[in-house]
């Protein structure tokens, strides 16, 4: 599920609202806390320069 979530976020990263929606959906799907932490780190590396506030808010 983690890899699918990453692919989706890359594809929708052109739209701020869609990115936020899909990020929240992905966070709900991931149940394992270590996977969630890895996902958060990946999001910050890939999209931290574009959507830092959205990512920080979503992972609170």
N, C-alpha and C positions, 0 to 999 in steps of 0.2 A: 504494500500500500504506500509505503514511503516513496518508492521510485515513481509510482504513478502520480503522486501528489507533486513531486518535483517537476515532472514533465508538464503537468497541467499549469503550474505556476509560471514556468518559462513561456508557455504559449499565450497566457493571458496577461503577461507583465506589461503589455502596452497600455492597458486600461486600469487606472487606479482603483475604481470601484469594483471591477471584476476581480482584480488581484486580491483585494481585501476579502471579498465574498469567498473566493476559492481557498484562500489561506485559512479562514475560519473553519471552513468545511474540512480541510485537511487535518487541522488540529483536532477536530472532533473524532476523526477516523483513527488517529494514532492513539493506541491505548498504553503502550509501553513507555515509561518515563525516560529511559535511556534513548529510545528512538526519537522521542519528542525533543530531547535536548540536542541530538544530532541534527534533527530537522531545523531547529531554531538556529543553530550555528550555520547550517547551510544557507538558510534564508538571509541571514545577516551578511554572509560572504557574497552571495549572488545579487541580492537586491538592497542591501543596507545603504548604498549610496543613493538609491532612487526612492525607496519607501521606508526609511528608518522608523518613522513614527507609527506607521501602520503595523510593522512587524513587532515593535515593542509593545504596542497596545494589545495586539492579538495574543501574545504569549504571557500576558499578566495573569 
